[in-house]
Amino acid sequence: MAGHSKWANIRHRKERQDSKRSKIWSKCSKALMAAARAGGPDPDTNLTLRYAIDEAKYANMPKDTIKRAIDKGAGSGQGDSYESITYEGYGPGGTAIIIDTLTDNKNRTVTEIRTLFKKGGGSLGNAGTVAYMFQTKGQILVDAAKVSEEQIMDLAIEAGAEDVQAPEADSDDAGFWTIITEATEFQQVKVAIEEAGIEITEAQIAKIPDDTVAVAGEDAKKVVNLIEGIEDNDDVQSVYTNADIDPASLAD
């Protein structure tokens, strides 16, 4: 799982630069509506909705906007109905990519995803093409500038975390502590961190690679461009990769 926090640093820096808040909120709204429609509007009994609410909060989505999306999803049954579909493929440099989507038109989505892979120097595969290279884990990111190593290590491990990854040494800012948990321990570790008064930047059930593939130079740029293109697709909720991207390769 080494290298995953490096990608987190790159992604968060680019999000700050690109001001993608409206697109992120749109994706959060879709996830909230789909979760509420499938399992009801109560996050205490609908775990998927609870996770969607958390992700919306980490994206700084206003409470009233979150509530409207939940109410819309839990309404009379009218409106869009979304299907959750996962796609897998290979990117430049032999990197593996997994994409989670919510779509109301799977034919449109698969066509668009396949086109993005082709233009980006990769290839869309069948189900199972790269999934075996990943494990489903809880992943929590905490700004390293806001908490000490001793505090986050002791707290996370005591709460049941599997691993705490240090920020990348070559980051141009403080970076993130990356806390990895078993999926079943995710909620209790997240709650323990929040109750300790530590701000969480991002928390989700994610697909974490068992091993990473180092990419540098032009391959690194191609991988980042491909992932960004995929993330910009309105049907895409999350993108996971085993790419260990060299930040120096992305310098202008």
Backbone torsions as a table, in degrees:
resi	resn	phi	psi	omega
1	MET	NA	-0.2	178.2
2	ALA	-59.3	144.7	178.4
3	GLY	95.2	-14.4	-177.4
4	HIS	-67.9	-38.5	179.2
5	SER	-67.2	-27.0	176.5
6	LYS	-63.4	-45.0	177.5
7	TRP	-63.7	-36.9	177.7
8	ALA	-61.0	-42.7	178.1
9	ASN	-60.3	-47.9	-179.1
10	ILE	-60.5	-46.5	-175.9
11	ARG	-64.6	-45.4	-177.8
12	HIS	-67.7	-37.0	177.6
13	ARG	-63.8	-41.2	-178.3
14	LYS	-70.7	-33.8	176.8
15	GLU	-63.8	-40.0	177.9
16	ARG	-63.6	-39.6	-178.3
17	GLN	-71.0	-37.9	-171.7
18	ASP	-90.0	-9.3	178.0
19	SER	52.6	60.8	-175.6
20	LYS	-94.9	22.1	-171.9
21	ARG	-56.7	-44.9	-175.6
22	SER	-62.7	-38.8	178.6
23	LYS	-68.5	-40.4	178.8
24	ILE	-63.0	-43.6	178.5
25	TRP	-63.1	-37.5	177.7
26	SER	-61.6	-42.5	178.2
27	LYS	-66.0	-40.3	178.1
28	CYS	-62.5	-42.5	179.4
29	SER	-60.3	-42.7	179.9
30	LYS	-62.9	-42.5	179.5
31	ALA	-65.1	-40.4	178.9
32	LEU	-63.7	-45.9	-179.3
33	MET	-63.8	-43.5	-178.6
34	ALA	-65.3	-41.4	-179.1
35	ALA	-67.5	-42.2	-180.0
36	ALA	-66.4	-38.1	179.5
37	ARG	-67.2	-39.5	-176.0
38	ALA	-77.4	-35.9	-172.0
39	GLY	-128.5	5.4	178.8
40	GLY	94.6	166.3	-171.3
41	PRO	-87.2	2.2	-176.6
42	ASP	-98.5	111.1	-179.2
43	PRO	-66.6	-17.4	177.9
44	ASP	-71.0	-24.6	179.4
45	THR	-115.2	-3.3	-178.5
46	ASN	-124.0	93.7	-174.5
47	LEU	-63.7	-38.2	179.0
48	THR	-60.9	-40.9	177.8
49	LEU	-66.3	-39.7	178.6
50	ARG	-59.1	-44.6	178.8
51	TYR	-65.2	-39.0	179.8
52	ALA	-65.5	-38.3	177.1
53	ILE	-64.2	-43.7	179.0
54	ASP	-59.4	-46.1	-178.9
55	GLU	-63.9	-36.8	177.2
56	ALA	-65.5	-39.5	178.4
57	LYS	-65.8	-41.1	178.8
58	TYR	-65.8	-23.8	176.2
59	ALA	-87.4	8.0	178.9
60	ASN	61.9	34.7	177.6
61	MET	-77.3	131.7	-178.7
62	PRO	-60.2	147.3	-177.7
63	LYS	-59.8	-39.7	-177.9
64	ASP	-69.0	-30.6	176.9
65	THR	-69.7	-39.4	175.9
66	ILE	-61.3	-46.2	-178.5
67	LYS	-62.8	-41.1	179.6
68	ARG	-62.0	-40.5	179.4
69	ALA	-65.3	-41.1	178.6
70	ILE	-64.7	-45.8	179.9
71	ASP	-61.5	-40.0	179.6
72	LYS	-64.9	-43.5	-179.5
73	GLY	-67.2	-33.2	-177.6
74	ALA	-92.2	10.1	-176.2
75	GLY	-71.6	-148.4	-169.5
76	SER	-73.5	-4.7	-177.9
77	GLY	100.8	-5.7	177.7
78	GLN	-81.9	161.3	178.0
79	GLY	100.6	-170.1	-175.0
80	ASP	-68.4	143.7	174.4
81	SER	-117.8	122.3	-173.4
82	TYR	-104.5	142.0	177.6
83	GLU	-111.5	136.0	178.7
84	SER	-89.7	120.0	-178.9
85	ILE	-132.7	136.8	178.0
86	THR	-109.3	134.9	178.0
87	TYR	-117.4	150.7	-178.5
88	GLU	-133.4	149.0	177.7
89	GLY	-171.6	-177.7	178.5
90	TYR	-113.1	138.9	174.7
91	GLY	-104.0	-176.7	178.2
92	PRO	-56.8	149.1	178.2
93	GLY	72.6	16.5	179.4
94	GLY	74.9	19.3	179.9
95	THR	-77.9	149.6	179.3
96	ALA	-101.8	142.1	-177.8
97	ILE	-136.4	134.1	175.0
98	ILE	-122.2	137.2	-174.8
99	ILE	-127.8	123.2	173.9
100	ASP	-98.7	130.4	-178.6
101	THR	-127.3	157.6	166.7
102	LEU	-124.7	119.5	-173.2
103	THR	-138.5	148.1	172.5
104	ASP	-102.3	4.9	178.5
105	ASN	-154.2	90.6	-173.5
106	LYS	-67.2	-27.3	177.3
107	ASN	-66.2	-42.2	176.5
108	ARG	-62.3	-45.5	-174.8
109	THR	-64.5	-47.1	-178.1
110	VAL	-65.0	-35.9	177.6
111	THR	-64.0	-44.0	-179.0
112	GLU	-67.4	-41.1	179.7
113	ILE	-65.9	-42.6	178.9
114	ARG	-61.7	-41.5	179.1
115	THR	-64.1	-41.0	178.7
116	LEU	-62.7	-42.6	177.3
117	PHE	-61.3	-46.6	-176.8
118	LYS	-62.6	-45.9	180.0
119	LYS	-67.6	-28.8	-176.4
120	GLY	-90.2	6.4	178.1
121	GLY	82.3	21.6	178.6
122	GLY	-122.9	-165.6	179.5
123	SER	-149.4	135.2	176.8
124	LEU	-79.9	132.0	-179.1
125	GLY	-109.2	-175.4	176.8
126	ASN	-86.8	170.6	176.3
127	ALA	-58.3	130.3	-179.7
128	GLY	94.3	-3.1	-177.5
129	THR	-58.3	-45.3	-178.6
130	VAL	-129.2	-3.6	-174.7
131	ALA	-58.1	-31.1	-178.3
132	TYR	-66.7	-14.4	179.7
133	MET	-85.4	-4.5	-174.7
134	PHE	-123.1	156.2	171.3
135	GLN	-123.1	146.6	177.0
136	THR	-84.0	117.9	-176.1
137	LYS	-136.6	163.9	167.7
138	GLY	-83.2	140.2	-179.9
139	GLN	-134.9	125.6	-177.8
140	ILE	-126.6	127.9	178.4
141	LEU	-107.8	131.4	178.4
142	VAL	-127.9	130.0	179.7
143	ASP	-58.7	120.3	-176.3
144	ALA	-66.6	-18.9	179.0
145	ALA	-75.4	-12.7	-173.2
146	LYS	-108.2	-0.8	-178.4
147	VAL	-154.3	144.2	-179.1
148	SER	-81.2	160.8	178.6
149	GLU	-60.3	-46.1	-177.4
150	GLU	-61.8	-43.3	-177.6
151	GLN	-64.8	-48.3	-176.0
152	ILE	-72.2	-35.8	178.0
153	MET	-62.9	-52.5	-177.2
154	ASP	-61.7	-45.2	-176.4
155	LEU	-65.7	-48.3	-175.5
156	ALA	-66.4	-46.4	-178.7
157	ILE	-65.3	-41.9	178.9
158	GLU	-62.9	-33.1	-178.9
159	ALA	-78.3	-11.6	177.1
160	GLY	116.5	11.4	178.8
161	ALA	-66.8	151.3	179.3
162	GLU	-85.0	-36.6	-175.2
163	ASP	-158.4	151.3	172.1
164	VAL	-127.6	116.6	-177.3
165	GLN	-96.6	133.0	-179.5
166	ALA	-72.9	155.6	174.4
167	PRO	-60.1	153.2	178.4
168	GLU	-67.2	134.0	-176.5
169	ALA	-66.1	-26.7	-176.6
170	ASP	-94.6	12.8	177.4
171	SER	-70.1	148.8	179.6
172	ASP	-89.2	5.1	170.8
173	ASP	-139.7	-170.9	-174.9
174	ALA	-64.8	-28.1	179.0
175	GLY	79.7	-162.2	-174.8
176	PHE	-130.6	142.2	161.6
177	TRP	-77.5	132.5	178.3
178	THR	-111.7	111.8	-179.0
179	ILE	-98.2	123.9	-179.7
180	ILE	-108.1	133.4	179.0
181	THR	-131.7	161.8	164.5
182	GLU	-65.4	150.8	-178.3
183	ALA	-57.4	-35.4	-178.0
184	THR	-72.4	-20.2	-179.1
185	GLU	-100.7	-2.9	-172.9
186	PHE	-56.7	-51.4	-174.1
187	GLN	-63.5	-42.4	-177.1
188	GLN	-69.3	-34.3	177.2
189	VAL	-69.0	-42.5	179.4
190	LYS	-61.1	-45.2	-179.7
191	VAL	-63.2	-40.5	-179.7
192	ALA	-62.3	-40.2	179.2
193	ILE	-67.0	-43.6	179.7
194	GLU	-64.7	-41.7	-178.7
195	GLU	-68.2	-21.0	176.3
196	ALA	-82.2	1.0	177.9
197	GLY	81.0	17.8	179.9
198	ILE	-96.5	127.5	-179.0
199	GLU	-75.1	130.2	177.6
200	ILE	-96.0	129.4	178.2
201	THR	-78.4	-40.3	-177.4
202	GLU	-158.8	144.2	176.3
203	ALA	-150.2	133.1	-177.8
204	GLN	-163.0	160.5	166.0
205	ILE	-82.8	117.2	-170.3
206	ALA	-126.1	167.0	174.0
207	LYS	-101.1	113.2	-173.2
208	ILE	-106.1	129.8	-178.2
209	PRO	-71.2	142.7	174.9
210	ASP	-68.1	-38.9	178.4
211	ASP	-138.3	161.1	-179.1
212	THR	-116.1	161.3	177.2
213	VAL	-116.2	118.3	-179.5
214	ALA	-72.7	130.4	176.0
215	VAL	-131.3	137.9	-179.0
216	ALA	-141.5	173.7	176.4
217	GLY	62.1	-139.5	-177.2
218	GLU	-64.4	-34.5	178.3
219	ASP	-61.9	-39.9	179.1
220	ALA	-61.2	-45.2	179.1
221	LYS	-63.3	-40.8	-179.5
222	LYS	-65.3	-41.0	179.7
223	VAL	-63.2	-46.9	-179.5
224	VAL	-62.7	-43.5	179.3
225	ASN	-63.0	-39.9	178.5
226	LEU	-64.3	-47.7	-178.8
227	ILE	-63.4	-41.7	178.4
228	GLU	-63.9	-38.8	177.4
229	GLY	-63.6	-41.0	178.3
230	ILE	-65.7	-45.5	-178.9
231	GLU	-62.2	-28.4	-179.9
232	ASP	-74.2	-15.6	179.0
233	ASN	-67.2	132.6	-174.4
234	ASP	-62.8	-25.0	-178.2
235	ASP	-86.0	-10.8	-175.0
236	VAL	-86.8	129.7	177.9
237	GLN	-98.6	-45.5	-176.9
238	SER	-146.0	148.1	176.2
239	VAL	-129.4	133.0	179.4
240	TYR	-124.3	144.0	-179.6
241	THR	-144.3	156.6	173.0
242	ASN	-100.2	13.7	-179.8
243	ALA	-71.2	129.4	171.9
244	ASP	-103.3	95.1	-168.2
245	ILE	-87.7	131.5	176.7
246	ASP	-77.5	110.4	-177.3
247	PRO	-59.8	-31.0	-179.4
248	ALA	-62.2	-27.8	-179.3
249	SER	-71.2	-17.0	-176.5
250	LEU	-97.5	-2.0	-180.0
251	ALA	-66.2	140.4	179.6
252	ASP	-70.3	NA	NA
